[in-house]
Amino acid sequence: MLTTNKTTMGINSNGNKVMIITGGEFFLEATQNGDVLDTSCAIQIEVPTALTGGPDPDMIL
């Protein structure tokens, strides 16, 4: 996340800044015939929590 310039801090329910909890990040790129496509719609993915050790109730949007 640091190399892609994404934030690594969040704000908890008390309003304090804290390091975010993360199991990593995904890079998605749509291509056709080797050309990168511009997407004009939202993309939603579902990632099983079993990949990162199970659900964490402290992780919220």
mmCIF file of the N, C-alpha and C atoms, coordinates in Angstrom:
data_MODEL
# 
_entry.id   MODEL 
# 
loop_
_atom_site.group_PDB 
_atom_site.id 
_atom_site.type_symbol 
_atom_site.label_atom_id 
_atom_site.label_alt_id 
_atom_site.label_comp_id 
_atom_site.label_asym_id 
_atom_site.label_entity_id 
_atom_site.label_seq_id 
_atom_site.pdbx_PDB_ins_code 
_atom_site.Cartn_x 
_atom_site.Cartn_y 
_atom_site.Cartn_z 
_atom_site.occupancy 
_atom_site.B_iso_or_equiv 
_atom_site.pdbx_formal_charge 
_atom_site.auth_seq_id 
_atom_site.auth_comp_id 
_atom_site.auth_asym_id 
_atom_site.auth_atom_id 
_atom_site.pdbx_PDB_model_num 
ATOM 1   N N  . MET A 1 1  ? 0.807   -1.182  0.000   1.00 0.00 ? 1  MET A N  1 
ATOM 2   C CA . MET A 1 1  ? 0.000   0.000   0.000   1.00 0.00 ? 1  MET A CA 1 
ATOM 3   C C  . MET A 1 1  ? 0.856   1.254   0.000   1.00 0.00 ? 1  MET A C  1 
ATOM 4   N N  . LEU A 1 2  ? 2.022   1.154   0.571   1.00 0.00 ? 2  LEU A N  1 
ATOM 5   C CA . LEU A 1 2  ? 2.909   2.317   0.568   1.00 0.00 ? 2  LEU A CA 1 
ATOM 6   C C  . LEU A 1 2  ? 3.398   2.630   -0.837  1.00 0.00 ? 2  LEU A C  1 
ATOM 7   N N  . THR A 1 3  ? 3.714   1.589   -1.624  1.00 0.00 ? 3  THR A N  1 
ATOM 8   C CA . THR A 1 3  ? 4.245   1.844   -2.963  1.00 0.00 ? 3  THR A CA 1 
ATOM 9   C C  . THR A 1 3  ? 3.183   2.373   -3.915  1.00 0.00 ? 3  THR A C  1 
ATOM 10  N N  . THR A 1 4  ? 1.892   2.132   -3.620  1.00 0.00 ? 4  THR A N  1 
ATOM 11  C CA . THR A 1 4  ? 0.827   2.656   -4.469  1.00 0.00 ? 4  THR A CA 1 
ATOM 12  C C  . THR A 1 4  ? 0.231   3.938   -3.909  1.00 0.00 ? 4  THR A C  1 
ATOM 13  N N  . ASN A 1 5  ? 0.884   4.503   -2.879  1.00 0.00 ? 5  ASN A N  1 
ATOM 14  C CA . ASN A 1 5  ? 0.485   5.782   -2.279  1.00 0.00 ? 5  ASN A CA 1 
ATOM 15  C C  . ASN A 1 5  ? -0.940  5.740   -1.716  1.00 0.00 ? 5  ASN A C  1 
ATOM 16  N N  . LYS A 1 6  ? -1.290  4.625   -1.071  1.00 0.00 ? 6  LYS A N  1 
ATOM 17  C CA . LYS A 1 6  ? -2.587  4.498   -0.419  1.00 0.00 ? 6  LYS A CA 1 
ATOM 18  C C  . LYS A 1 6  ? -2.413  4.774   1.071   1.00 0.00 ? 6  LYS A C  1 
ATOM 19  N N  . THR A 1 7  ? -3.423  5.335   1.661   1.00 0.00 ? 7  THR A N  1 
ATOM 20  C CA . THR A 1 7  ? -3.339  5.685   3.073   1.00 0.00 ? 7  THR A CA 1 
ATOM 21  C C  . THR A 1 7  ? -3.197  4.440   3.942   1.00 0.00 ? 7  THR A C  1 
ATOM 22  N N  . THR A 1 8  ? -2.412  4.538   4.999   1.00 0.00 ? 8  THR A N  1 
ATOM 23  C CA . THR A 1 8  ? -2.245  3.429   5.935   1.00 0.00 ? 8  THR A CA 1 
ATOM 24  C C  . THR A 1 8  ? -2.779  3.804   7.315   1.00 0.00 ? 8  THR A C  1 
ATOM 25  N N  . MET A 1 9  ? -3.450  4.954   7.391   1.00 0.00 ? 9  MET A N  1 
ATOM 26  C CA . MET A 1 9  ? -4.032  5.401   8.656   1.00 0.00 ? 9  MET A CA 1 
ATOM 27  C C  . MET A 1 9  ? -5.542  5.526   8.486   1.00 0.00 ? 9  MET A C  1 
ATOM 28  N N  . GLY A 1 10 ? -6.244  5.276   9.588   1.00 0.00 ? 10 GLY A N  1 
ATOM 29  C CA . GLY A 1 10 ? -7.689  5.432   9.613   1.00 0.00 ? 10 GLY A CA 1 
ATOM 30  C C  . GLY A 1 10 ? -8.083  6.118   10.904  1.00 0.00 ? 10 GLY A C  1 
ATOM 31  N N  . ILE A 1 11 ? -9.366  6.360   11.061  1.00 0.00 ? 11 ILE A N  1 
ATOM 32  C CA . ILE A 1 11 ? -9.876  6.981   12.281  1.00 0.00 ? 11 ILE A CA 1 
ATOM 33  C C  . ILE A 1 11 ? -10.828 5.994   12.934  1.00 0.00 ? 11 ILE A C  1 
ATOM 34  N N  . ASN A 1 12 ? -10.575 5.668   14.207  1.00 0.00 ? 12 ASN A N  1 
ATOM 35  C CA . ASN A 1 12 ? -11.426 4.706   14.897  1.00 0.00 ? 12 ASN A CA 1 
ATOM 36  C C  . ASN A 1 12 ? -12.673 5.396   15.454  1.00 0.00 ? 12 ASN A C  1 
ATOM 37  N N  . SER A 1 13 ? -13.530 4.621   16.142  1.00 0.00 ? 13 SER A N  1 
ATOM 38  C CA . SER A 1 13 ? -14.802 5.154   16.641  1.00 0.00 ? 13 SER A CA 1 
ATOM 39  C C  . SER A 1 13 ? -14.616 6.266   17.674  1.00 0.00 ? 13 SER A C  1 
ATOM 40  N N  . ASN A 1 14 ? -13.441 6.346   18.301  1.00 0.00 ? 14 ASN A N  1 
ATOM 41  C CA . ASN A 1 14 ? -13.152 7.420   19.267  1.00 0.00 ? 14 ASN A CA 1 
ATOM 42  C C  . ASN A 1 14 ? -12.629 8.677   18.586  1.00 0.00 ? 14 ASN A C  1 
ATOM 43  N N  . GLY A 1 15 ? -12.405 8.618   17.266  1.00 0.00 ? 15 GLY A N  1 
ATOM 44  C CA . GLY A 1 15 ? -11.865 9.759   16.540  1.00 0.00 ? 15 GLY A CA 1 
ATOM 45  C C  . GLY A 1 15 ? -10.354 9.805   16.520  1.00 0.00 ? 15 GLY A C  1 
ATOM 46  N N  . ASN A 1 16 ? -9.694  8.771   17.078  1.00 0.00 ? 16 ASN A N  1 
ATOM 47  C CA . ASN A 1 16 ? -8.231  8.722   17.094  1.00 0.00 ? 16 ASN A CA 1 
ATOM 48  C C  . ASN A 1 16 ? -7.696  8.122   15.800  1.00 0.00 ? 16 ASN A C  1 
ATOM 49  N N  . LYS A 1 17 ? -6.569  8.640   15.324  1.00 0.00 ? 17 LYS A N  1 
ATOM 50  C CA . LYS A 1 17 ? -5.918  8.066   14.151  1.00 0.00 ? 17 LYS A CA 1 
ATOM 51  C C  . LYS A 1 17 ? -5.193  6.778   14.560  1.00 0.00 ? 17 LYS A C  1 
ATOM 52  N N  . VAL A 1 18 ? -5.383  5.726   13.773  1.00 0.00 ? 18 VAL A N  1 
ATOM 53  C CA . VAL A 1 18 ? -4.750  4.434   14.043  1.00 0.00 ? 18 VAL A CA 1 
ATOM 54  C C  . VAL A 1 18 ? -4.316  3.817   12.715  1.00 0.00 ? 18 VAL A C  1 
ATOM 55  N N  . MET A 1 19 ? -3.334  2.906   12.785  1.00 0.00 ? 19 MET A N  1 
ATOM 56  C CA . MET A 1 19 ? -2.934  2.165   11.590  1.00 0.00 ? 19 MET A CA 1 
ATOM 57  C C  . MET A 1 19 ? -4.094  1.275   11.166  1.00 0.00 ? 19 MET A C  1 
ATOM 58  N N  . ILE A 1 20 ? -4.361  1.197   9.864   1.00 0.00 ? 20 ILE A N  1 
ATOM 59  C CA . ILE A 1 20 ? -5.456  0.352   9.407   1.00 0.00 ? 20 ILE A CA 1 
ATOM 60  C C  . ILE A 1 20 ? -5.071  -1.115  9.513   1.00 0.00 ? 20 ILE A C  1 
ATOM 61  N N  . ILE A 1 21 ? -6.082  -1.954  9.632   1.00 0.00 ? 21 ILE A N  1 
ATOM 62  C CA . ILE A 1 21 ? -5.894  -3.401  9.657   1.00 0.00 ? 21 ILE A CA 1 
ATOM 63  C C  . ILE A 1 21 ? -6.087  -3.874  8.217   1.00 0.00 ? 21 ILE A C  1 
ATOM 64  N N  . THR A 1 22 ? -5.145  -4.624  7.694   1.00 0.00 ? 22 THR A N  1 
ATOM 65  C CA . THR A 1 22 ? -5.265  -5.049  6.308   1.00 0.00 ? 22 THR A CA 1 
ATOM 66  C C  . THR A 1 22 ? -4.640  -6.416  6.097   1.00 0.00 ? 22 THR A C  1 
ATOM 67  N N  . GLY A 1 23 ? -5.226  -7.148  5.192   1.00 0.00 ? 23 GLY A N  1 
ATOM 68  C CA . GLY A 1 23 ? -4.661  -8.420  4.776   1.00 0.00 ? 23 GLY A CA 1 
ATOM 69  C C  . GLY A 1 23 ? -3.962  -8.276  3.437   1.00 0.00 ? 23 GLY A C  1 
ATOM 70  N N  . GLY A 1 24 ? -3.856  -7.041  2.939   1.00 0.00 ? 24 GLY A N  1 
ATOM 71  C CA . GLY A 1 24 ? -3.231  -6.792  1.642   1.00 0.00 ? 24 GLY A CA 1 
ATOM 72  C C  . GLY A 1 24 ? -4.161  -5.990  0.750   1.00 0.00 ? 24 GLY A C  1 
ATOM 73  N N  . GLU A 1 25 ? -3.816  -5.926  -0.499  1.00 0.00 ? 25 GLU A N  1 
ATOM 74  C CA . GLU A 1 25 ? -4.659  -5.219  -1.448  1.00 0.00 ? 25 GLU A CA 1 
ATOM 75  C C  . GLU A 1 25 ? -4.650  -5.958  -2.776  1.00 0.00 ? 25 GLU A C  1 
ATOM 76  N N  . PHE A 1 26 ? -5.630  -5.677  -3.621  1.00 0.00 ? 26 PHE A N  1 
ATOM 77  C CA . PHE A 1 26 ? -5.751  -6.305  -4.924  1.00 0.00 ? 26 PHE A CA 1 
ATOM 78  C C  . PHE A 1 26 ? -5.592  -5.246  -6.005  1.00 0.00 ? 26 PHE A C  1 
ATOM 79  N N  . PHE A 1 27 ? -4.925  -5.608  -7.077  1.00 0.00 ? 27 PHE A N  1 
ATOM 80  C CA . PHE A 1 27 ? -4.817  -4.740  -8.248  1.00 0.00 ? 27 PHE A CA 1 
ATOM 81  C C  . PHE A 1 27 ? -5.621  -5.386  -9.359  1.00 0.00 ? 27 PHE A C  1 
ATOM 82  N N  . LEU A 1 28 ? -6.654  -4.713  -9.840  1.00 0.00 ? 28 LEU A N  1 
ATOM 83  C CA . LEU A 1 28 ? -7.491  -5.220  -10.917 1.00 0.00 ? 28 LEU A CA 1 
ATOM 84  C C  . LEU A 1 28 ? -7.315  -4.329  -12.138 1.00 0.00 ? 28 LEU A C  1 
ATOM 85  N N  . GLU A 1 29 ? -7.108  -4.962  -13.281 1.00 0.00 ? 29 GLU A N  1 
ATOM 86  C CA . GLU A 1 29 ? -6.956  -4.207  -14.518 1.00 0.00 ? 29 GLU A CA 1 
ATOM 87  C C  . GLU A 1 29 ? -7.706  -4.935  -15.619 1.00 0.00 ? 29 GLU A C  1 
ATOM 88  N N  . ALA A 1 30 ? -8.639  -4.240  -16.248 1.00 0.00 ? 30 ALA A N  1 
ATOM 89  C CA . ALA A 1 30 ? -9.416  -4.821  -17.342 1.00 0.00 ? 30 ALA A CA 1 
ATOM 90  C C  . ALA A 1 30 ? -8.680  -4.577  -18.655 1.00 0.00 ? 30 ALA A C  1 
ATOM 91  N N  . THR A 1 31 ? -8.474  -5.644  -19.417 1.00 0.00 ? 31 THR A N  1 
ATOM 92  C CA . THR A 1 31 ? -7.803  -5.520  -20.723 1.00 0.00 ? 31 THR A CA 1 
ATOM 93  C C  . THR A 1 31 ? -8.592  -6.263  -21.785 1.00 0.00 ? 31 THR A C  1 
ATOM 94  N N  . GLN A 1 32 ? -8.385  -5.851  -23.022 1.00 0.00 ? 32 GLN A N  1 
ATOM 95  C CA . GLN A 1 32 ? -8.956  -6.537  -24.184 1.00 0.00 ? 32 GLN A CA 1 
ATOM 96  C C  . GLN A 1 32 ? -7.917  -6.489  -25.290 1.00 0.00 ? 32 GLN A C  1 
ATOM 97  N N  . ASN A 1 33 ? -7.517  -7.660  -25.755 1.00 0.00 ? 33 ASN A N  1 
ATOM 98  C CA . ASN A 1 33 ? -6.480  -7.768  -26.791 1.00 0.00 ? 33 ASN A CA 1 
ATOM 99  C C  . ASN A 1 33 ? -5.193  -7.050  -26.372 1.00 0.00 ? 33 ASN A C  1 
ATOM 100 N N  . GLY A 1 34 ? -4.882  -7.085  -25.090 1.00 0.00 ? 34 GLY A N  1 
ATOM 101 C CA . GLY A 1 34 ? -3.661  -6.475  -24.586 1.00 0.00 ? 34 GLY A CA 1 
ATOM 102 C C  . GLY A 1 34 ? -3.770  -4.992  -24.288 1.00 0.00 ? 34 GLY A C  1 
ATOM 103 N N  . ASP A 1 35 ? -4.899  -4.368  -24.604 1.00 0.00 ? 35 ASP A N  1 
ATOM 104 C CA . ASP A 1 35 ? -5.097  -2.937  -24.335 1.00 0.00 ? 35 ASP A CA 1 
ATOM 105 C C  . ASP A 1 35 ? -5.859  -2.759  -23.028 1.00 0.00 ? 35 ASP A C  1 
ATOM 106 N N  . VAL A 1 36 ? -5.413  -1.824  -22.205 1.00 0.00 ? 36 VAL A N  1 
ATOM 107 C CA . VAL A 1 36 ? -6.092  -1.532  -20.945 1.00 0.00 ? 36 VAL A CA 1 
ATOM 108 C C  . VAL A 1 36 ? -7.387  -0.792  -21.248 1.00 0.00 ? 36 VAL A C  1 
ATOM 109 N N  . LEU A 1 37 ? -8.477  -1.231  -20.635 1.00 0.00 ? 37 LEU A N  1 
ATOM 110 C CA . LEU A 1 37 ? -9.781  -0.615  -20.857 1.00 0.00 ? 37 LEU A CA 1 
ATOM 111 C C  . LEU A 1 37 ? -10.076 0.418   -19.773 1.00 0.00 ? 37 LEU A C  1 
ATOM 112 N N  . ASP A 1 38 ? -10.782 1.476   -20.152 1.00 0.00 ? 38 ASP A N  1 
ATOM 113 C CA . ASP A 1 38 ? -11.302 2.436   -19.178 1.00 0.00 ? 38 ASP A CA 1 
ATOM 114 C C  . ASP A 1 38 ? -12.651 1.909   -18.718 1.00 0.00 ? 38 ASP A C  1 
ATOM 115 N N  . THR A 1 39 ? -12.827 1.785   -17.410 1.00 0.00 ? 39 THR A N  1 
ATOM 116 C CA . THR A 1 39 ? -14.110 1.318   -16.900 1.00 0.00 ? 39 THR A CA 1 
ATOM 117 C C  . THR A 1 39 ? -14.974 2.509   -16.538 1.00 0.00 ? 39 THR A C  1 
ATOM 118 N N  . SER A 1 40 ? -16.257 2.413   -16.844 1.00 0.00 ? 40 SER A N  1 
ATOM 119 C CA . SER A 1 40 ? -17.184 3.498   -16.536 1.00 0.00 ? 40 SER A CA 1 
ATOM 120 C C  . SER A 1 40 ? -18.258 3.040   -15.549 1.00 0.00 ? 40 SER A C  1 
ATOM 121 N N  . CYS A 1 41 ? -18.016 1.915   -14.908 1.00 0.00 ? 41 CYS A N  1 
ATOM 122 C CA . CYS A 1 41 ? -18.993 1.415   -13.940 1.00 0.00 ? 41 CYS A CA 1 
ATOM 123 C C  . CYS A 1 41 ? -18.263 0.939   -12.689 1.00 0.00 ? 41 CYS A C  1 
ATOM 124 N N  . ALA A 1 42 ? -19.006 0.823   -11.618 1.00 0.00 ? 42 ALA A N  1 
ATOM 125 C CA . ALA A 1 42 ? -18.430 0.346   -10.364 1.00 0.00 ? 42 ALA A CA 1 
ATOM 126 C C  . ALA A 1 42 ? -18.129 -1.147  -10.469 1.00 0.00 ? 42 ALA A C  1 
ATOM 127 N N  . ILE A 1 43 ? -17.085 -1.575  -9.776  1.00 0.00 ? 43 ILE A N  1 
ATOM 128 C CA . ILE A 1 43 ? -16.718 -2.985  -9.733  1.00 0.00 ? 43 ILE A CA 1 
ATOM 129 C C  . ILE A 1 43 ? -16.761 -3.420  -8.283  1.00 0.00 ? 43 ILE A C  1 
ATOM 130 N N  . GLN A 1 44 ? -17.465 -4.511  -8.032  1.00 0.00 ? 44 GLN A N  1 
ATOM 131 C CA . GLN A 1 44 ? -17.564 -5.019  -6.664  1.00 0.00 ? 44 GLN A CA 1 
ATOM 132 C C  . GLN A 1 44 ? -16.994 -6.427  -6.644  1.00 0.00 ? 44 GLN A C  1 
ATOM 133 N N  . ILE A 1 45 ? -16.087 -6.688  -5.703  1.00 0.00 ? 45 ILE A N  1 
ATOM 134 C CA . ILE A 1 45 ? -15.537 -8.029  -5.556  1.00 0.00 ? 45 ILE A CA 1 
ATOM 135 C C  . ILE A 1 45 ? -15.814 -8.528  -4.144  1.00 0.00 ? 45 ILE A C  1 
ATOM 136 N N  . GLU A 1 46 ? -15.884 -9.832  -4.015  1.00 0.00 ? 46 GLU A N  1 
ATOM 137 C CA . GLU A 1 46 ? -16.090 -10.455 -2.719  1.00 0.00 ? 46 GLU A CA 1 
ATOM 138 C C  . GLU A 1 46 ? -14.880 -11.337 -2.449  1.00 0.00 ? 46 GLU A C  1 
ATOM 139 N N  . VAL A 1 47 ? -14.203 -11.096 -1.340  1.00 0.00 ? 47 VAL A N  1 
ATOM 140 C CA . VAL A 1 47 ? -13.003 -11.846 -0.997  1.00 0.00 ? 47 VAL A CA 1 
ATOM 141 C C  . VAL A 1 47 ? -13.274 -12.636 0.277   1.00 0.00 ? 47 VAL A C  1 
ATOM 142 N N  . PRO A 1 48 ? -13.115 -13.959 0.232   1.00 0.00 ? 48 PRO A N  1 
ATOM 143 C CA . PRO A 1 48 ? -13.361 -14.756 1.442   1.00 0.00 ? 48 PRO A CA 1 
ATOM 144 C C  . PRO A 1 48 ? -12.385 -14.377 2.557   1.00 0.00 ? 48 PRO A C  1 
ATOM 145 N N  . THR A 1 49 ? -12.899 -14.194 3.764   1.00 0.00 ? 49 THR A N  1 
ATOM 146 C CA . THR A 1 49 ? -12.037 -13.833 4.881   1.00 0.00 ? 49 THR A CA 1 
ATOM 147 C C  . THR A 1 49 ? -11.108 -14.972 5.283   1.00 0.00 ? 49 THR A C  1 
ATOM 148 N N  . ALA A 1 50 ? -11.405 -16.189 4.838   1.00 0.00 ? 50 ALA A N  1 
ATOM 149 C CA . ALA A 1 50 ? -10.531 -17.323 5.148   1.00 0.00 ? 50 ALA A CA 1 
ATOM 150 C C  . ALA A 1 50 ? -9.134  -17.112 4.558   1.00 0.00 ? 50 ALA A C  1 
ATOM 151 N N  . LEU A 1 51 ? -9.024  -16.273 3.540   1.00 0.00 ? 51 LEU A N  1 
ATOM 152 C CA . LEU A 1 51 ? -7.721  -16.006 2.926   1.00 0.00 ? 51 LEU A CA 1 
ATOM 153 C C  . LEU A 1 51 ? -6.803  -15.209 3.840   1.00 0.00 ? 51 LEU A C  1 
ATOM 154 N N  . THR A 1 52 ? -7.379  -14.497 4.816   1.00 0.00 ? 52 THR A N  1 
ATOM 155 C CA . THR A 1 52 ? -6.574  -13.642 5.696   1.00 0.00 ? 52 THR A CA 1 
ATOM 156 C C  . THR A 1 52 ? -6.718  -14.015 7.166   1.00 0.00 ? 52 THR A C  1 
ATOM 157 N N  . GLY A 1 53 ? -7.116  -15.238 7.441   1.00 0.00 ? 53 GLY A N  1 
ATOM 158 C CA . GLY A 1 53 ? -7.192  -15.691 8.827   1.00 0.00 ? 53 GLY A CA 1 
ATOM 159 C C  . GLY A 1 53 ? -8.552  -15.557 9.465   1.00 0.00 ? 53 GLY A C  1 
ATOM 160 N N  . GLY A 1 54 ? -9.586  -15.291 8.713   1.00 0.00 ? 54 GLY A N  1 
ATOM 161 C CA . GLY A 1 54 ? -10.934 -15.193 9.243   1.00 0.00 ? 54 GLY A CA 1 
ATOM 162 C C  . GLY A 1 54 ? -11.392 -13.760 9.411   1.00 0.00 ? 54 GLY A C  1 
ATOM 163 N N  . PRO A 1 55 ? -12.689 -13.574 9.725   1.00 0.00 ? 55 PRO A N  1 
ATOM 164 C CA . PRO A 1 55 ? -13.225 -12.218 9.865   1.00 0.00 ? 55 PRO A CA 1 
ATOM 165 C C  . PRO A 1 55 ? -12.690 -11.520 11.106  1.00 0.00 ? 55 PRO A C  1 
ATOM 166 N N  . ASP A 1 56 ? -12.584 -10.208 11.019  1.00 0.00 ? 56 ASP A N  1 
ATOM 167 C CA . ASP A 1 56 ? -12.129 -9.381  12.138  1.00 0.00 ? 56 ASP A CA 1 
ATOM 168 C C  . ASP A 1 56 ? -13.227 -8.363  12.424  1.00 0.00 ? 56 ASP A C  1 
ATOM 169 N N  . PRO A 1 57 ? -13.934 -8.469  13.545  1.00 0.00 ? 57 PRO A N  1 
ATOM 170 C CA . PRO A 1 57 ? -15.045 -7.546  13.815  1.00 0.00 ? 57 PRO A CA 1 
ATOM 171 C C  . PRO A 1 57 ? -14.605 -6.094  13.982  1.00 0.00 ? 57 PRO A C  1 
ATOM 172 N N  . ASP A 1 58 ? -13.317 -5.828  14.157  1.00 0.00 ? 58 ASP A N  1 
ATOM 173 C CA . ASP A 1 58 ? -12.840 -4.454  14.268  1.00 0.00 ? 58 ASP A CA 1 
ATOM 174 C C  . ASP A 1 58 ? -12.693 -3.776  12.915  1.00 0.00 ? 58 ASP A C  1 
ATOM 175 N N  . MET A 1 59 ? -12.793 -4.530  11.804  1.00 0.00 ? 59 MET A N  1 
ATOM 176 C CA . MET A 1 59 ? -12.660 -3.944  10.481  1.00 0.00 ? 59 MET A CA 1 
ATOM 177 C C  . MET A 1 59 ? -14.037 -3.486  10.003  1.00 0.00 ? 59 MET A C  1 
ATOM 178 N N  . ILE A 1 60 ? -14.179 -2.174  9.761   1.00 0.00 ? 60 ILE A N  1 
ATOM 179 C CA . ILE A 1 60 ? -15.429 -1.606  9.261   1.00 0.00 ? 60 ILE A CA 1 
ATOM 180 C C  . ILE A 1 60 ? -15.106 -0.613  8.161   1.00 0.00 ? 60 ILE A C  1 
ATOM 181 N N  . LEU A 1 61 ? -16.096 -0.274  7.375   1.00 0.00 ? 61 LEU A N  1 
ATOM 182 C CA . LEU A 1 61 ? -15.890 0.737   6.336   1.00 0.00 ? 61 LEU A CA 1 
ATOM 183 C C  . LEU A 1 61 ? -15.859 2.105   6.955   1.00 0.00 ? 61 LEU A C  1 
# 
